[in-house]
Amino acid sequence: MSSARINVLLVVVALALVAIVVPNANSFVILLATRALAFAILVMSLDILLGYTGLASLGQAAYLGVGAYLTAILATKYQFGLGYDFWLVVVLGILLGAALAAFFGLLAIRATGVYFLMITLALGQCVWGLAYRWNSLTGGDNGINLRIRPKFGIDLANEVTFFYLVFACFAVSLLMMYTLVQSPFGRSLTGIRERELRMQILGYNTWLHKYIAFIIAGGFGGLSGVLWAHTAGIVSPENVVLTTSVDALLMAVLGGAGTLVGGVIGAIIVFGLREYLSTMVPWWQYVLGAVYVLTIFYLPTGLMGIPGRIRQQRASAANKDRTKELASAAT
């Protein structure tokens, strides 16, 4: 069995364990897992840009924000999306996130490196400014409270039922993004990340490839926002602030950029550390910051890169032993 199939099998087993173990835990763990899975969709969407296309974005929270605000506004002002029409809100959230990314992409994709980073940062801050200042629509700094969750045959007010809904959306999103990155289009994104000029010489329209990836990432970000609105129960400018985008970026790096699953691992670790450390020590932010710094210095490929580094070290040690044996035999 190939290593790729083994990795897929391990992921399936891990997801099955999560689906079995989490619902039997206490309410705090269920809520924490639900939030982590909803946010992990955003992290994986960012990984499509960062890990596979080589585009580090600091504006990904904007798409979570528009999906979340769409959900909250429709639910509180028009009582829309609280029944079977919830699925229509999911579709609308994806389309709105993709549409916003299509507009932002026209402004950002032609830039590279730090310039792309700064443009996405500025665009994300524009969305934050609208959320903060447009009081009549967004509620300003107070945000919008969602008092009830949808009910359509199943009652999402039940925390276990809602966990399974978020888990199902997460699993489908992971499958779709994995299929995308394993497709010829996804392979071309990897080629663009490694050497864009060579891909252009080979006849690829690299701008269009990056633009499409940008739109796809925005659509999944919108889905994450729809789920996050009902998970958190409140939508506020905090959801689109710069630190939200930075958190997603660091989660992807912590788990391992270019792996998708690494972003999920990073999200679970960060959410867990944040919630548990904040109840134990007042300086928990420094601990979390130290984890990020140590990862960048000693695990540049993230946690998912540990098995590869172990294999490299074993291969290097084996080569050294073989060299010594050949040298001793020659003498």
C-alpha positions as CSV (number, residue, x, y, z in Angstrom):
1,M,0.0,0.0,0.0
2,S,1.4,3.4,-1.0
3,S,2.1,6.1,1.6
4,A,-0.6,8.3,0.1
5,R,-3.2,5.6,0.7
6,I,-1.9,5.0,4.2
7,N,-2.2,8.7,5.0
8,V,-5.8,8.8,3.6
9,L,-6.7,5.8,5.7
10,L,-5.2,7.4,8.8
11,V,-7.3,10.5,8.2
12,V,-10.4,8.5,7.8
13,V,-9.7,6.6,11.1
14,A,-9.0,9.9,12.9
15,L,-12.3,11.4,11.7
16,A,-14.2,8.3,12.7
17,L,-12.7,8.5,16.2
18,V,-13.6,12.2,16.5
19,A,-17.2,11.4,15.4
20,I,-17.4,8.7,18.1
21,V,-15.5,10.3,21.0
22,V,-16.5,13.9,21.0
23,P,-20.3,13.4,21.3
24,N,-19.7,11.3,24.4
25,A,-17.6,14.0,26.1
26,N,-18.8,16.9,28.3
27,S,-20.5,20.0,26.9
28,F,-17.3,22.1,26.9
29,V,-15.4,19.6,24.8
30,I,-18.3,19.3,22.3
31,L,-18.5,23.1,22.0
32,L,-14.7,23.4,21.6
33,A,-14.6,20.7,19.0
34,T,-17.5,22.3,17.1
35,R,-15.8,25.6,17.0
36,A,-12.5,24.1,16.0
37,L,-14.0,22.2,13.1
38,A,-16.0,25.2,11.8
39,F,-12.8,27.4,11.9
40,A,-10.7,24.6,10.4
41,I,-12.6,25.0,7.2
42,L,-11.3,28.6,7.0
43,V,-7.8,27.3,7.8
44,M,-7.9,24.7,5.0
45,S,-9.2,27.3,2.6
46,L,-6.2,29.5,3.5
47,D,-3.9,26.5,3.0
48,I,-5.1,26.2,-0.6
49,L,-3.5,29.7,-1.1
50,L,-0.5,29.4,1.3
51,G,0.5,25.8,1.0
52,Y,-0.4,24.9,-2.6
53,T,-0.3,28.2,-4.5
54,G,2.3,30.0,-2.5
55,L,0.1,33.0,-1.6
56,A,0.2,34.1,2.0
57,S,-3.0,36.0,2.7
58,L,-3.9,38.2,5.7
59,G,-7.4,38.8,4.6
60,Q,-9.0,35.4,4.8
61,A,-11.1,36.5,7.8
62,A,-13.1,38.8,5.5
63,Y,-14.8,35.8,3.9
64,L,-15.6,34.2,7.2
65,G,-17.1,37.6,8.2
66,V,-19.3,38.0,5.2
67,G,-20.7,34.5,5.6
68,A,-21.3,35.0,9.3
69,Y,-22.9,38.4,8.9
70,L,-25.1,37.2,6.1
71,T,-26.3,34.4,8.4
72,A,-26.9,36.7,11.3
73,I,-28.7,39.4,9.4
74,L,-31.0,37.1,7.6
75,A,-31.9,35.2,10.8
76,T,-32.5,38.2,13.0
77,K,-34.0,40.7,10.6
78,Y,-35.9,38.4,8.3
79,Q,-36.2,35.1,10.2
80,F,-34.7,33.5,7.2
81,G,-32.4,30.4,7.5
82,L,-34.0,29.0,10.6
83,G,-35.7,26.1,8.9
84,Y,-35.0,24.1,5.8
85,D,-34.0,27.4,4.2
86,F,-30.8,27.1,6.3
87,W,-29.3,25.1,3.4
88,L,-30.1,28.0,1.1
89,V,-28.2,30.3,3.5
90,V,-25.2,27.9,3.3
91,V,-25.3,28.2,-0.5
92,L,-25.6,32.0,-0.3
93,G,-22.7,32.2,2.2
94,I,-20.5,30.2,-0.2
95,L,-21.5,32.3,-3.2
96,L,-21.0,35.6,-1.3
97,G,-17.6,34.6,0.0
98,A,-16.6,33.5,-3.6
99,A,-18.0,36.8,-5.1
100,L,-16.1,38.9,-2.6
101,A,-12.9,36.9,-3.3
102,A,-13.5,37.4,-7.0
103,F,-13.5,41.2,-6.5
104,F,-10.6,41.2,-4.1
105,G,-8.6,38.9,-6.4
106,L,-8.7,41.3,-9.2
107,L,-6.9,43.8,-6.9
108,A,-4.5,41.4,-5.2
109,I,-3.5,38.5,-7.5
110,R,-1.2,40.5,-9.8
111,A,1.0,41.3,-6.7
112,T,3.4,38.8,-5.2
113,G,5.3,38.3,-2.0
114,V,5.0,41.0,0.6
115,Y,2.9,43.2,-1.7
116,F,0.2,40.5,-2.0
117,L,0.3,40.2,1.8
118,M,-0.2,43.9,2.3
119,I,-3.0,44.2,-0.2
120,T,-4.9,41.3,1.3
121,L,-4.4,42.9,4.7
122,A,-5.7,46.2,3.5
123,L,-8.8,44.6,1.9
124,G,-9.5,42.6,5.0
125,Q,-9.3,45.8,7.1
126,C,-11.8,47.4,4.8
127,V,-14.3,44.7,5.6
128,W,-13.6,45.1,9.3
129,G,-14.2,48.8,9.0
130,L,-17.6,48.3,7.4
131,A,-18.5,45.8,10.1
132,Y,-17.5,48.2,12.8
133,R,-19.0,51.4,11.3
134,W,-22.2,50.2,9.6
135,N,-24.2,50.1,12.8
136,S,-27.7,49.9,11.2
137,L,-26.8,46.7,9.5
138,T,-24.1,45.0,11.5
139,G,-24.8,46.3,15.0
140,G,-21.4,47.9,15.1
141,D,-19.1,47.0,18.1
142,N,-22.0,45.2,19.8
143,G,-22.5,42.8,16.9
144,I,-25.5,40.6,16.3
145,N,-26.8,37.9,18.7
146,L,-28.3,34.7,17.3
147,R,-30.6,33.5,20.0
148,I,-31.8,30.3,18.2
149,R,-30.4,27.8,15.8
150,P,-32.2,26.3,12.8
151,K,-34.7,23.6,13.2
152,F,-35.7,21.4,10.2
153,G,-36.7,18.0,11.3
154,I,-33.6,18.0,13.5
155,D,-33.1,20.5,16.3
156,L,-29.7,22.1,16.0
157,A,-30.2,23.6,19.4
158,N,-29.0,20.2,20.7
159,E,-25.2,20.5,20.9
160,V,-24.5,16.9,19.8
161,T,-26.8,17.3,16.7
162,F,-25.2,20.6,15.8
163,F,-21.7,19.0,16.2
164,Y,-22.6,16.3,13.7
165,L,-23.9,18.9,11.3
166,V,-20.6,20.9,11.5
167,F,-18.6,17.7,11.4
168,A,-20.4,16.6,8.2
169,C,-19.8,20.0,6.5
170,F,-16.2,19.8,7.6
171,A,-15.7,16.3,6.2
172,V,-17.3,17.2,2.9
173,S,-15.2,20.3,2.7
174,L,-12.0,18.3,3.4
175,L,-12.9,15.8,0.7
176,M,-13.7,18.5,-1.8
177,M,-10.5,20.4,-1.2
178,Y,-8.4,17.2,-1.2
179,T,-9.9,16.2,-4.5
180,L,-9.1,19.7,-5.8
181,V,-5.4,19.7,-4.8
182,Q,-5.0,16.1,-6.1
183,S,-6.5,17.1,-9.5
184,P,-4.4,18.4,-12.5
185,F,-5.6,21.9,-11.5
186,G,-4.2,21.4,-8.0
187,R,-0.9,20.0,-9.4
188,S,-0.6,23.1,-11.5
189,L,-1.0,25.3,-8.4
190,T,1.9,23.4,-6.8
191,G,3.9,24.0,-9.9
192,I,3.1,27.7,-9.7
193,R,4.2,27.7,-6.1
194,E,7.5,26.1,-6.9
195,R,8.4,28.0,-10.1
196,E,5.8,30.3,-11.6
197,L,8.0,31.4,-14.5
198,R,8.5,27.8,-15.7
199,M,4.8,27.2,-15.6
200,Q,4.3,30.3,-17.8
201,I,6.9,29.1,-20.3
202,L,5.0,25.8,-20.4
203,G,1.9,27.7,-21.5
204,Y,-0.1,27.9,-18.2
205,N,-2.1,31.0,-17.5
206,T,-0.7,31.3,-14.0
207,W,-2.8,34.5,-13.1
208,L,-6.0,32.7,-14.0
209,H,-5.0,29.6,-11.9
210,K,-4.2,31.8,-8.9
211,Y,-7.4,33.8,-9.4
212,I,-9.6,30.6,-9.5
213,A,-7.8,29.3,-6.4
214,F,-8.4,32.6,-4.6
215,I,-12.2,32.4,-5.4
216,I,-12.4,28.8,-4.3
217,A,-10.7,29.7,-1.0
218,G,-13.2,32.6,-0.5
219,G,-16.2,30.3,-1.1
220,F,-15.0,27.9,1.6
221,G,-14.3,30.8,3.9
222,G,-17.9,31.9,3.4
223,L,-19.1,28.4,4.4
224,S,-17.0,28.6,7.5
225,G,-18.6,31.9,8.4
226,V,-22.1,30.5,8.1
227,L,-21.3,27.6,10.5
228,W,-19.3,29.9,12.8
229,A,-22.3,32.3,13.3
230,H,-24.4,29.6,14.7
231,T,-21.5,28.0,16.6
232,A,-20.5,31.2,18.4
233,G,-24.0,32.6,18.7
234,I,-22.8,36.1,18.1
235,V,-21.2,37.9,15.1
236,S,-19.1,41.0,15.7
237,P,-16.2,42.9,14.1
238,E,-13.9,40.6,16.2
239,N,-14.7,37.9,13.6
240,V,-13.1,39.9,10.8
241,V,-10.3,41.6,12.7
242,L,-6.7,41.1,11.6
243,T,-5.9,38.7,14.4
244,T,-8.5,36.2,13.1
245,S,-6.6,36.1,9.7
246,V,-3.3,35.8,11.6
247,D,-4.7,33.0,13.7
248,A,-5.7,31.1,10.6
249,L,-2.3,31.7,9.0
250,L,-0.5,30.5,12.1
251,M,-2.7,27.4,12.5
252,A,-1.9,26.4,8.9
253,V,1.9,26.9,9.5
254,L,1.7,25.1,12.9
255,G,0.1,22.0,11.4
256,G,2.0,22.1,8.2
257,A,1.2,24.2,5.1
258,G,0.4,22.3,2.0
259,T,-1.2,19.3,3.8
260,L,-4.8,20.5,4.5
261,V,-5.0,18.1,7.5
262,G,-2.2,20.0,9.1
263,G,-4.4,23.1,9.3
264,V,-7.0,21.0,11.1
265,I,-4.5,19.8,13.6
266,G,-3.2,23.3,14.1
267,A,-6.8,24.6,14.7
268,I,-7.5,21.9,17.3
269,I,-4.2,22.5,19.1
270,V,-4.6,26.3,19.2
271,F,-8.3,26.2,20.3
272,G,-7.4,23.7,22.9
273,L,-4.4,25.6,24.3
274,R,-6.3,28.9,24.2
275,E,-9.3,27.6,26.1
276,Y,-7.5,25.6,28.7
277,L,-4.5,27.9,29.3
278,S,-6.7,30.9,29.6
279,T,-8.4,29.3,32.6
280,M,-5.0,28.3,34.2
281,V,-2.6,31.2,33.7
282,P,-3.1,34.9,32.9
283,W,-0.1,35.0,30.5
284,W,-1.4,32.2,28.3
285,Q,-0.9,34.4,25.1
286,Y,2.9,34.1,25.7
287,V,2.7,30.4,25.9
288,L,0.8,30.3,22.6
289,G,3.3,32.7,21.0
290,A,6.2,30.5,22.2
291,V,4.6,27.5,20.5
292,Y,4.4,29.4,17.2
293,V,8.0,30.6,17.5
294,L,9.4,27.2,18.3
295,T,7.5,25.6,15.5
296,I,8.8,28.1,13.0
297,F,12.4,27.7,14.2
298,Y,12.5,23.9,14.7
299,L,9.6,22.6,12.6
300,P,9.5,24.8,9.5
301,T,7.3,22.1,7.8
302,G,4.9,22.0,10.7
303,L,3.8,19.1,12.8
304,M,2.9,17.1,9.7
305,G,6.5,17.3,8.6
306,I,7.8,15.4,11.7
307,P,7.5,11.9,10.1
308,G,9.4,13.1,7.0
309,R,12.2,14.6,9.1
310,I,12.5,11.3,11.1
311,R,12.8,9.3,7.8
312,Q,15.4,11.8,6.5
313,Q,17.4,11.4,9.7
314,R,17.2,7.6,9.6
315,A,18.3,7.6,5.9
316,S,21.1,10.0,6.7
317,A,22.3,7.8,9.6
318,A,22.1,4.7,7.4
319,N,24.1,6.4,4.7
320,K,26.8,7.4,7.2
321,D,27.0,3.8,8.5
322,R,27.3,2.5,5.0
323,T,30.0,5.0,4.2
324,K,32.0,3.9,7.3
325,E,31.6,0.2,6.4
326,L,32.9,0.9,2.9
327,A,35.8,2.9,4.2
328,S,36.8,0.2,6.7
329,A,36.5,-2.4,4.0
330,A,38.7,-0.4,1.7
331,T,41.4,-0.1,4.3
